[in-house]
Amino acid sequence: MIALAALACGSRAGAPAEEPSRPRVAPVSRAAAGPAAPDLRAPAPGAATVGIEPPAPPSPRVDAAPPALADLGHGFIASTTFGTWIQPKPRSGALPLGMLRPGDALPLVEGQTVRGGGQCAEFVQVALGWVCASRRATRKVDSAFLRASRLVAPRPGPYPYEYALSLGAPMLSRLPADPSRWVTGSRELRKMRGWAAGHDELAEDELIEATGPVPDLLRDGGSLPTPWNERPHEFVKKIPRGSMLAYTHAFEHAGETWVLSTNLTVVPARGLKRFRRSAFRGVELGGGVELPLAWMRKEPRAKWALEGEAARATGEAWPLRGWVALTGTARTIGRERFLETREAGRWIRASDATVVEGAPRPPREVKGDGQWMHVRVLRGTLTLYEGSRPLFTTLMSPGKEGATPYGRYWIESKHHVTTMTTEAGEPRKFWIADVPWTIYFERPYAIHAAYWHEDFGEKKSGGCLNLSPLDARRVFDWAAPGLPSGWISVQAYTMGAKVFVLVEA
């Protein structure tokens, strides 16, 4: 099961093999750590007591579009590869504050470099920390690689990219003069089975359509560069059947649609199936919506009316993944137990309801109004708290066959997007590209968006906790520390943030 969990929740493709482990010392004070997570707890006005898509809270633009390279000049430091760490001091090897993605650029606090410690000769200062200027980053921001990288930077919103499932498509460094070598007419995809079952649930049969022109770097036979040089060959690698791809641009060339993948390759759209976006989201608590409430898992659930000592099905039903607030009153009629809902005159069978109740008290690790998450694996639910006050609850998908570990954890790190694979370096056997809103609580286990299914509440993963992209963004924005502008990831322990995760049956 551990190997399976690593496959579903592994490290980033192209990233360093290991991220610094959590230190066994008390974190620094939150006040000295920089920006905290924004407050998203304001209840939606006029919230109903039953529904499937309650209003979402406002979200900050932690993922604003990057500035154009022409606006950067030499007052910025830009990352040329994964593993560009933001350090608390001008010294490599320390526990970092966060990381940059290739193409990310941060403004300098001062233009001068300072002598560095460890394995880095020179550092430059940015807001909140320091970046090595002599290894993985450069102050010369107008290179072909950085221009290309910024074409595939994450976009604003809960979906940083468009996503697709591979039918076995090739990845190319340039647009081919003769597409027939790479484009086939077959779009057959056998149903995914075994540990990959469910990975194809949101994959659509409709062909991806072109939405814009060919990017300038690909015009007139242009090639997408690596950090060091132009790729000498047209073919880069094949995306194995069932692997998942993220892309930013779709355009037409030689009568075919192509997409620009986030690993700086072009891929024929005929070899892909685009994922439909899920609209599922959880429930904001407050403003008239309180615990307990019931979720409808697996299928729609019947509404009942109790008349004296008899129960009668009304012929109505709550929808799959819908919810209804409960009064806390229960009755037993015959051998069936019913729960009273806040929908007038309607009851639900207890056996049909996945109930979320308020925790009687916070875990002992949580002090005052500290942030914590309550995960109920068998119920498939996740609830956010500040102290004893519940803020938000939703359905999540835990691991299959007991793969999700029960226990008491602190959040380790947060990542805007992260590619999941078991392979070190550039993956070739299997990968899930650019999973957004990832929060590691015990590596390789994480809370993250699942853009490939919406069967939330059911066991689906290799051990991670799957949320809808809308819910994953909600949880990510709430959990401290906030992601500073321009960073791709932030380390909770060095930023002095403590968010507790209680995982129970």
C-alpha positions as MATLAB code, in Angstrom:
seq = 'MIALAALACGSRAGAPAEEPSRPRVAPVSRAAAGPAAPDLRAPAPGAATVGIEPPAPPSPRVDAAPPALADLGHGFIASTTFGTWIQPKPRSGALPLGMLRPGDALPLVEGQTVRGGGQCAEFVQVALGWVCASRRATRKVDSAFLRASRLVAPRPGPYPYEYALSLGAPMLSRLPADPSRWVTGSRELRKMRGWAAGHDELAEDELIEATGPVPDLLRDGGSLPTPWNERPHEFVKKIPRGSMLAYTHAFEHAGETWVLSTNLTVVPARGLKRFRRSAFRGVELGGGVELPLAWMRKEPRAKWALEGEAARATGEAWPLRGWVALTGTARTIGRERFLETREAGRWIRASDATVVEGAPRPPREVKGDGQWMHVRVLRGTLTLYEGSRPLFTTLMSPGKEGATPYGRYWIESKHHVTTMTTEAGEPRKFWIADVPWTIYFERPYAIHAAYWHEDFGEKKSGGCLNLSPLDARRVFDWAAPGLPSGWISVQAYTMGAKVFVLVEA';
ca = [
       0.000    0.000    0.000;
       2.875    2.399    0.626;
       4.010    2.160   -2.990;
       0.481    2.821   -4.147;
       0.195    5.809   -1.861;
       3.456    7.187   -3.182;
       2.152    6.811   -6.707;
      -0.948    8.818   -5.914;
       0.771   11.385   -3.698;
       4.425   11.386   -4.694;
       6.975   14.151   -5.184;
       7.026   16.713   -7.980;
       8.398   15.768  -11.353;
      11.681   17.557  -11.851;
      11.826   18.644   -8.227;
      14.555   17.716   -5.760;
      14.251   14.095   -4.617;
      13.537   15.154   -1.055;
      12.092   18.170    0.661;
      13.474   19.158    4.060;
      11.936   17.089    6.825;
       9.981   18.665    9.634;
      12.286   19.886   12.395;
      11.856   18.646   15.953;
      11.950   22.125   17.423;
       9.240   24.619   18.262;
       8.382   26.911   15.321;
       9.076   30.624   15.436;
       6.248   32.935   16.379;
       3.551   33.515   13.788;
       3.912   37.280   14.066;
       7.454   37.099   12.691;
       6.597   34.749    9.877;
       5.050   37.094    7.344;
       1.529   36.928    5.915;
      -0.939   34.614    7.578;
      -3.756   32.781    5.823;
      -6.672   35.046    4.903;
      -9.903   34.940    6.868;
     -12.523   33.187    4.711;
     -15.058   32.436    7.386;
     -17.722   35.017    6.553;
     -20.990   33.136    6.049;
     -22.805   33.401    2.782;
     -25.828   35.695    3.163;
     -29.183   33.973    2.938;
     -27.672   30.476    2.978;
     -30.226   27.710    2.674;
     -30.444   24.695    4.962;
     -30.440   22.272    2.051;
     -28.640   22.338   -1.270;
     -25.800   21.042   -3.378;
     -23.943   24.238   -4.359;
     -23.958   26.754   -1.499;
     -22.236   30.093   -2.174;
     -18.433   30.134   -1.904;
     -16.517   32.577    0.297;
     -14.328   35.244   -1.304;
     -10.816   34.090   -2.202;
      -7.623   36.126   -2.487;
      -5.653   36.026   -5.725;
      -2.691   34.047   -4.476;
      -2.296   32.841   -8.053;
      -2.396   36.128   -9.955;
      -1.024   36.022  -13.502;
       2.747   36.714  -13.641;
       4.011   40.065  -14.938;
       5.342   40.199  -18.485;
       9.091   39.681  -18.847;
       9.379   43.120  -20.390;
       8.246   44.559  -17.061;
      10.899   42.763  -15.026;
      14.195   44.225  -16.186;
      17.121   43.399  -13.896;
      15.306   44.195  -10.662;
      14.120   40.597  -10.418;
      15.481   37.122   -9.770;
      14.011   34.319  -11.903;
      14.052   30.564  -11.345;
      15.478   28.373  -14.113;
      14.600   24.962  -12.625;
      12.807   23.240   -9.766;
      14.454   23.499   -6.382;
      14.966   27.273   -6.277;
      14.494   27.689   -2.551;
      13.683   30.882   -0.670;
      15.927   30.786    2.386;
      15.452   32.640    5.694;
      19.132   33.693    5.582;
      21.713   34.028    2.790;
      22.904   30.469    3.290;
      22.092   27.231    1.457;
      21.262   24.067    3.340;
      19.015   25.777    5.875;
      15.366   24.858    6.307;
      13.717   26.876    3.496;
      10.679   29.107    3.616;
       9.352   28.102    0.220;
      10.187   27.437   -3.411;
       9.910   28.889   -6.925;
       8.854   27.114  -10.102;
      10.781   27.467  -13.386;
       9.864   30.825  -14.864;
       8.797   32.367  -11.541;
      10.337   35.761  -10.847;
      10.457   37.773   -7.627;
      11.324   41.468   -7.254;
      14.534   42.250   -5.427;
      14.544   44.192   -2.165;
      17.997   45.498   -3.078;
      19.873   45.147   -6.348;
      23.187   44.131   -4.810;
      24.234   40.529   -4.199;
      25.713   39.438   -0.882;
      28.217   36.715   -0.169;
      26.467   33.454    0.594;
      27.103   30.550    2.905;
      26.999   26.824    2.242;
      27.138   25.779   -1.418;
      25.900   29.092   -2.839;
      28.387   31.878   -3.522;
      25.915   34.757   -3.922;
      22.427   35.593   -2.665;
      19.927   38.329   -3.426;
      17.258   39.530   -1.037;
      13.548   39.231   -1.869;
      10.498   39.902    0.275;
      10.551   37.514    3.277;
      13.842   35.815    2.382;
      16.864   35.195    0.202;
      17.443   33.411   -3.137;
      20.708   31.938   -4.392;
      21.733   33.880   -7.521;
      24.510   31.571   -8.679;
      22.949   28.116   -9.089;
      19.250   27.652   -9.935;
      18.181   31.244  -10.582;
      19.257   34.178  -12.716;
      18.898   37.943  -12.835;
      18.904   37.774  -16.653;
      15.203   37.281  -17.096;
      14.853   37.693  -20.875;
      15.911   34.206  -22.019;
      14.011   31.875  -24.370;
      13.496   29.360  -21.570;
      12.052   31.898  -19.163;
       9.796   33.308  -21.873;
       8.531   29.794  -22.588;
       8.140   28.941  -18.902;
       5.944   31.940  -18.294;
       3.588   30.742  -21.019;
       2.782   27.775  -18.774;
       2.633   29.584  -15.420;
      -0.439   28.747  -13.283;
      -3.488   30.840  -14.117;
      -5.812   32.589  -11.643;
      -8.747   30.644  -10.237;
      -9.410   27.220   -8.703;
      -8.247   25.534  -11.943;
      -4.700   26.784  -12.654;
      -4.650   24.755  -15.887;
      -6.745   22.763  -18.296;
      -6.287   19.037  -17.707;
      -6.480   15.959  -19.925;
      -6.027   12.180  -19.831;
      -3.498   10.635  -22.204;
      -4.447    7.957  -24.724;
      -0.737    7.367  -25.314;
       0.076   10.716  -26.942;
       3.588   11.881  -27.917;
       5.250   14.964  -26.468;
       7.195   16.988  -29.031;
       9.642   19.871  -28.810;
       8.221   21.600  -31.894;
       5.242   21.517  -34.209;
       5.905   18.868  -36.871;
       5.864   19.669  -40.580;
       4.012   16.377  -41.144;
       1.562   15.702  -38.290;
       0.513   12.312  -39.704;
       3.565   10.722  -38.075;
       2.307   11.635  -34.615;
      -1.474   11.926  -34.939;
      -3.594    8.786  -35.142;
      -7.323    8.507  -35.703;
      -7.979    6.147  -32.781;
      -9.335    7.631  -29.557;
     -10.172    4.353  -27.842;
      -9.605    4.275  -24.110;
     -10.259    1.064  -22.240;
     -11.811    1.658  -18.831;
      -9.183    2.220  -16.158;
      -8.994   -0.632  -13.655;
      -7.140   -1.688  -10.518;
      -5.408    1.083   -8.587;
      -6.135    3.500  -11.488;
      -9.892    2.847  -11.447;
     -11.743    6.155  -11.509;
      -8.937    8.155  -13.104;
     -11.012    8.435  -16.299;
     -14.357    9.385  -14.751;
     -14.377   13.017  -15.916;
     -12.603   12.406  -19.258;
     -14.777   13.661  -22.139;
     -14.941   12.200  -25.649;
     -15.270   15.566  -27.413;
     -12.101   16.746  -29.137;
     -10.259   19.670  -27.556;
     -10.854   22.788  -29.633;
      -8.312   25.467  -30.509;
      -8.789   28.606  -28.428;
      -5.994   30.870  -29.677;
      -3.084   31.333  -32.074;
       0.149   29.369  -32.183;
       2.515   30.757  -29.494;
       5.282   32.906  -30.952;
       8.035   30.541  -29.776;
       6.566   27.763  -31.950;
       6.125   29.766  -35.128;
       8.296   29.137  -38.200;
       9.678   25.842  -36.866;
      10.579   27.238  -33.456;
      11.470   24.766  -30.706;
      10.549   24.839  -27.026;
      13.780   25.161  -25.026;
      15.162   23.464  -21.950;
      16.959   25.598  -19.319;
      20.256   24.989  -21.076;
      19.698   24.683  -24.839;
      17.265   24.035  -27.656;
      16.073   20.419  -27.808;
      17.942   18.693  -30.657;
      15.168   16.192  -31.435;
      11.499   16.606  -32.268;
      10.305   13.683  -30.108;
      10.699   14.153  -26.349;
       8.752   11.259  -24.810;
       5.409    9.479  -24.835;
       2.733   10.192  -22.248;
       1.754    6.692  -21.080;
      -1.898    5.744  -21.424;
      -3.685    6.894  -18.280;
      -1.154    9.532  -17.272;
      -2.509   13.041  -16.897;
      -1.402   16.250  -18.554;
      -1.818   19.945  -17.752;
      -1.821   22.562  -20.498;
      -2.357   26.283  -21.030;
      -2.820   26.838  -24.773;
      -4.758   25.006  -27.500;
      -4.130   26.015  -31.130;
      -4.369   24.747  -34.699;
      -1.458   23.650  -36.890;
      -1.581   21.736  -40.170;
      -5.233   20.860  -39.729;
      -4.854   19.453  -36.207;
      -5.334   20.892  -32.718;
      -2.295   20.912  -30.420;
      -1.824   21.873  -26.781;
       1.099   23.431  -24.958;
       1.897   21.222  -21.972;
       3.297   22.595  -18.738;
       6.530   20.600  -19.211;
       7.194   22.727  -22.324;
       6.180   20.244  -25.000;
       3.465   20.270  -27.650;
       0.983   17.399  -27.719;
      -1.608   16.447  -30.373;
      -5.074   16.962  -28.904;
      -6.333   13.857  -30.704;
      -4.260   11.797  -28.276;
      -5.965   13.331  -25.227;
      -9.331   13.406  -23.489;
     -10.037   16.636  -21.684;
     -11.345   16.460  -18.116;
     -14.711   18.044  -17.406;
     -14.631   20.485  -14.485;
     -16.527   19.463  -11.370;
     -18.902   22.008   -9.815;
     -19.077   20.211   -6.452;
     -18.294   22.239   -3.341;
     -18.858   21.907    0.392;
     -20.908   23.865    2.883;
     -20.019   27.172    4.555;
     -21.230   27.041    8.154;
     -22.808   29.991    9.926;
     -25.491   32.410    8.797;
     -28.210   29.888    9.589;
     -26.364   26.741    8.507;
     -25.020   24.769   11.455;
     -23.974   21.237   12.350;
     -25.237   18.558   12.444;
     -25.970   17.981    8.782;
     -26.237   14.959    6.521;
     -24.547   14.277    3.178;
     -25.981   12.003    0.488;
     -23.291    9.549   -0.618;
     -23.359    6.860   -3.333;
     -26.840    7.783   -4.655;
     -29.802   10.147   -4.143;
     -31.584    9.556   -0.836;
     -35.319    9.420   -0.228;
     -37.241   11.992    1.768;
     -39.657   10.603    4.348;
     -42.679   11.898    6.250;
     -43.510   10.480    9.684;
     -47.207   10.218   10.416;
     -47.897    8.938   13.924;
     -46.140    5.582   14.161;
     -45.815    5.176   10.403;
     -43.144    6.305    7.952;
     -44.061    7.211    4.369;
     -41.705    7.782    1.442;
     -42.720   11.066   -0.211;
     -41.423   10.230   -3.658;
     -38.904   13.073   -3.385;
     -35.158   12.715   -2.912;
     -32.100   14.679   -1.964;
     -29.569   14.593   -4.829;
     -26.307   12.679   -4.841;
     -23.688   14.725   -2.976;
     -26.433   17.019   -1.718;
     -26.801   17.881    1.960;
     -29.476   18.773    4.462;
     -29.253   20.339    7.909;
     -30.512   18.243   10.843;
     -32.348   19.270   14.006;
     -30.651   16.644   16.187;
     -33.948   14.815   16.795;
     -34.213   11.104   15.937;
     -37.099    8.612   16.002;
     -37.258    4.850   15.590;
     -40.219    3.343   13.757;
     -40.204   -0.404   13.555;
     -36.603   -1.370   12.866;
     -35.732    1.877   11.076;
     -34.191    4.949   12.668;
     -35.020    8.353   11.147;
     -33.341   11.751   11.557;
     -35.357   14.956   11.473;
     -34.141   17.502    8.929;
     -34.628   21.260    8.853;
     -36.651   20.900    5.689;
     -40.221   21.186    6.952;
     -41.869   17.829    7.538;
     -39.030   15.796    6.039;
     -36.976   13.031    7.626;
     -34.096   10.918    6.379;
     -33.277    7.329    7.243;
     -30.191    7.185    9.430;
     -28.803    4.430    7.217;
     -28.986    6.811    4.221;
     -27.274    9.742    5.936;
     -23.580   10.503    6.299;
     -23.771   12.718    9.364;
     -21.301   15.462   10.251;
     -21.552   16.461   13.908;
     -19.675   19.193   15.705;
     -16.617   18.050   17.624;
     -17.250   18.197   21.397;
     -13.895   19.894   21.938;
     -10.725   20.694   19.947;
      -7.800   18.233   20.049;
      -5.388   18.765   22.923;
      -2.751   19.998   20.469;
      -4.895   22.981   19.426;
      -4.683   26.084   21.600;
      -7.334   28.802   21.705;
      -8.843   29.503   18.294;
      -6.107   27.588   16.450;
      -6.815   26.108   13.026;
      -7.474   22.381   12.677;
      -9.116   19.881   10.328;
     -11.240   16.916   11.346;
     -11.029   14.076    8.806;
     -13.438   11.140    9.115;
     -12.128    8.465    6.767;
     -15.028    5.999    6.834;
     -17.587    8.784    6.507;
     -15.623   10.519    3.752;
     -15.872   13.969    5.332;
     -13.516   16.844    6.166;
     -14.432   19.743    8.455;
     -12.492   22.940    9.166;
     -12.401   24.430   12.670;
     -10.996   27.416   14.476;
     -10.889   26.304   18.075;
     -14.309   24.842   18.853;
     -16.089   26.684   16.013;
     -16.762   24.720   12.791;
     -16.374   26.836    9.644;
     -16.781   24.548    6.650;
     -17.498   20.902    5.892;
     -17.377   18.817    2.724;
     -17.065   15.355    1.219;
     -13.571   14.053    0.491;
     -12.280   10.790   -0.951;
      -9.756    8.891    1.207;
      -7.507    6.007    0.212;
      -8.661    2.581   -0.864;
      -8.255   -0.477    1.355;
      -7.096    1.397    4.423;
      -4.371    3.346    2.597;
      -5.011    6.627    4.437;
      -3.120    6.668    7.758;
      -5.056    7.515   10.894;
      -3.272    9.791   13.308;
      -2.473   13.296   14.553;
      -0.430   15.525   12.267;
       0.716   19.073   11.615;
       0.644   20.536    8.118;
       4.143   20.370    6.617;
       3.919   22.347    3.376;
       1.540   23.844    0.815;
       1.959   23.760   -2.971;
       0.000   25.720   -5.554;
       0.559   22.887   -8.047;
       2.622   19.714   -7.799;
       3.155   16.775  -10.171;
       2.669   13.388   -8.514;
       4.765   10.386   -9.517;
       6.923    7.652   -7.993;
       9.875    8.509  -10.261;
      12.764   10.826   -9.461;
      13.408   13.560  -12.006;
      11.480   13.682  -15.287;
       8.812   10.918  -15.096;
       8.297    8.493  -17.973;
       6.212    5.601  -16.586;
       3.252    7.375  -14.973;
       2.413   10.783  -13.581;
      -0.450   13.087  -12.613;
       0.514   16.552  -13.767;
       0.215   19.742  -11.742;
      -2.266   18.695   -9.058;
      -3.481   21.993   -7.576;
      -3.908   23.084   -3.957;
      -1.770   20.377   -2.350;
      -1.202   20.337    1.414;
       1.175   17.679    2.784;
       0.470   16.527    6.326;
       2.646   13.375    6.424;
       4.644   12.714    3.268;
       3.720   11.189    0.878;
       0.153   11.799    2.110;
      -1.547   15.065    1.209;
      -4.857   16.868    0.956;
      -5.260   17.946   -2.662;
      -7.625   18.612   -5.542;
      -8.688   15.703   -7.739;
      -9.521   16.971  -11.220;
     -10.110   13.469  -12.637;
     -13.191   12.375  -10.639;
     -16.024   13.790   -8.528;
     -17.018   10.692   -6.561;
     -16.265   12.566   -3.367;
     -17.054   10.745   -0.157;
     -15.978    7.361   -1.570;
     -12.613    5.605   -1.283;
     -10.670    6.500   -4.411;
      -7.019    7.336   -3.805;
      -3.739    5.686   -2.951;
      -3.843    7.274    0.499;
      -4.235   11.014   -0.055;
      -7.410   12.951    0.695;
      -9.085   14.014   -2.566;
     -11.175   17.197   -2.641;
     -12.963   18.900   -5.499;
     -10.834   21.724   -6.960;
     -13.278   24.290   -5.544;
     -13.027   22.772   -2.053;
      -9.275   22.230   -2.251;
      -8.808   25.926   -3.055;
     -11.059   26.809   -0.116;
      -9.024   24.691    2.305;
      -5.702   25.870    0.854;
      -6.552   29.555    1.230;
      -7.793   29.067    4.801;
      -4.859   27.051    6.131;
      -1.859   28.992    7.418;
       0.611   30.022    6.225;
      -0.628   32.069    3.300;
       1.201   31.487    0.020;
       3.250   34.637   -0.695;
       2.808   36.198   -4.102;
       5.050   34.613   -6.726;
       5.873   31.456   -4.714;
       4.853   27.986   -5.867;
       5.116   26.448   -2.377;
       5.528   27.440    1.257;
       6.870   25.478    4.224;
       4.594   25.651    7.247;
       7.177   24.936    9.937;
       9.755   27.559    8.920;
       6.993   30.145    8.428;
       5.886   29.545   12.008;
       2.390   28.279   11.131;
       0.694   25.416   12.958;
      -2.426   23.793   11.471;
      -3.439   20.491   13.046;
      -4.939   17.573   11.129;
      -6.846   14.899   13.056;
      -7.498   11.801   10.931;
      -9.942    9.349   12.503;
     -12.167    6.487   11.396;
];
